[in-house]
Amino acid sequence: MEQCPPILVLVTLQRACARLIRRGADMALRDHCSLHALHVVVKTAAANPENAIDAQVLDYLYALAGEAGAQMIVLTADVAITAIAEYASRQGVKKVIMGGGEQACGIAETLSEMLPGVQVMIVDESV
């Protein structure tokens, strides 16, 4: 049986992103796909001490991704959305799962424009 393209889950350093990884894992299992979890650190934001990476949350997400059979990747970039699109394109991703939030619709729309043929799904916080 041929495997489908990988599913990409976008995570921020919040424990609540566990639900996104779980949703991606369910889809990957159902569709026989591999799963990738991606967090992008913006270089200019990383220089600000208030935006320091929370190692405990990162460890938690890495562990959860591992349990879900996902590859967890952390990238640094000047522009997060460009890094996400380039990574998704390199990996041949056809589905992107992301959380909701203030900027979610705009990010999803931009990703859809940058990645023709890729389904970008926003998962509500209640799921």
N, C-alpha and C positions, 0 to 999 in steps of 0.2 A: 504494500500500500504506500502510495506516494504521500509524503508529508506536505502539509500546507505551509505557506509562508509564515515566518514567526510573527507573534503578536507582541507589540511593544506597549508596556505600561509606563506612563510617566509619573514619577513620584517626586514629592517635595519631602523635606526632612520633618515629617509629621507622622506620628504613630497612626493617625487616621488613614494614611495611605495603604495600610494593611488591607483595607477593603478592596482597593484597586488591584492589588496583587492577587487577592483571592478571586476576584472576578475574572482577571486575566487567566489565572490558573484553571478555573472552571471551563473557560472557552477553549484554552489550549488543549485540555484533556479531551473535551468533547470533539474538537476538530482535528486532533492528532497533530498539533503544532508545537513548535518550541516557543518558549516565553522569555522575553527580555524585560528587565526593569531598568529604567534609566533616570538618573538624576543629573541635572546640569547645574554646575556652580558658575555663576557669572563672575568673571575675573575682577571687575570693578567692585562688585558687591562683596567678594571674598576678602578684599583688603580692609573692609570695615569690621571692627571687632564685634559689633552687634550681629553680624551675619556669619559668625564663626560656625563651622560645621558641628552639629551636635553629635558627638561620637556615639553616645548611647542609642540615639534614634537610628543613626546610620547602621550600627551593629544589629539592631532589631530588624530593620528592613532587609539587611543582607541575610540574616538568619531566616526570615520569613520567605524571602525569595528562594533561598536554597531549599527550604522545605517544599516549596511549590515547584521545584525543578527548574526555576528560572535563573538566568544569568543576570546578575546585577552589575550595572556599569555606572560609574560616576565620571563625568567629563567636566573639564573646565573650558569655558568659551567666552568670547567677547559678547556674543549675542546668543542667548539660549535657544531661541526658535530655529536659528540657522543650524546650530549643532544638532538639534533634535531631527530636523529634516535631513541633514546629511547622514546621520547615523541610520535613520529609518531607511533611507535610500540604499545605503551600502549593504544593509542587512536584508533587503528585499521585503520589508514589512508591508503588509496590506491592511492591518488593523492597528489603530492606536487607541489606547484607553487612557483617559485622563479624568481627574476630578473636576468638580465644579468650583466656582469661585468667581470673584469679581471680573477677572480677565479671561475666564475659560472660553466664552463664546468667541471672543476675538482671536484667541490663540488657536482654537479649533478651526476657525475659518481660514486663518493664515496658513496653518499646516495643510489644510485641504487644498489650498491654492498652490502651495509649494510641492505637494505630493499628489499629483493627479492619480486617481484610481485607488487611493488609500482611504479607508473608512476611519474617520476620527469620531470616537464615541466619548461623550461626557457622561460620567456616572454620578448621579445625584448622591448627596451625602447620606440620604436615608437608605441607600442600598447597601 
